[in-house]
Amino acid sequence: MACFSTKYDETFAVGAPIESARSYFGDLDRLAENLENVEHVERVGADVLWVRMEPLVRGPVSFRGEYRCRYRFPSENVLAWEPAGPGSISMRGEARFASVRPAETRVEFHQAIDVEIEMNRFLAPLASPVVNLEMQRIMRRYLERARATLGAPR
C-alpha cells in the first residue's frame, strides 16, 4: 500500500452574499452535486457524507476512492471537515468566508488529502507526481463548478 498526500489552497470570490455562500458550501446535498466520477454518495446522519468514486485507471494503476467526511461550522464563517470513518481517502480542511460587498464573498479554501493506493512499492515514487496532480485537478474542478453555480462577482 502506498500513501500519497497533497494540499490544495485557493482563495476566490463569488457573486453571492456571505449567507448564501456559507449555506451553499455547507449543504451536503449541494456539495455532492459538484463532485465528479462518483459511483455512490450518501448522507450518513446530518453531517457526514459517504462517497465512493468510480474506478480511476492511470497506466498500470487502478484506484477506487472511498471516504466519509464530517462537515460542521465551528464558527459562523468557517466550515470545517474531517474524516468520519474508514476509507482509502482521508480529507480535512476548511473554508473561510468573508463579505467583500453585499453580493460578493471571498472564500479561502484549504484542504489536505491523504490517499492510500494498492500498488507495487517500487512504482510509488514514480506515481506520486501523477497522483498529486490528479487530486489537485479534482479539487480545482469541484471549486470551478461551485463558483459557476454561485456566480462571478460583479
Sequence and secondary structure as in RCSB ss.txt:
>XXXX:A:sequence
MACFSTKYDETFAVGAPIESARSYFGDLDRLAENLENVEHVERVGADVLWVRMEPLVRGPVSFRGEYRCRYRFPS
ENVLAWEPAGPGSISMRGEARFASVRPAETRVEFHQAIDVEIEMNRFLAPLASPVVNLEMQRIMRRYLERARATL
GAPR
>XXXX:A:secstr
 EEEEEEEEEEEEESS HHHHHHHHH HHHHHHT  SEEEEEEETTTEEEEEE  EEETTEEE  EEEEEEEEEE
TTEEEEEE S  SEEEEEEEEEEEEETTEEEEEEEEEEEEEE   TTTHHHHHHHHHHHHHHHHHHHHHHHHHHH
    
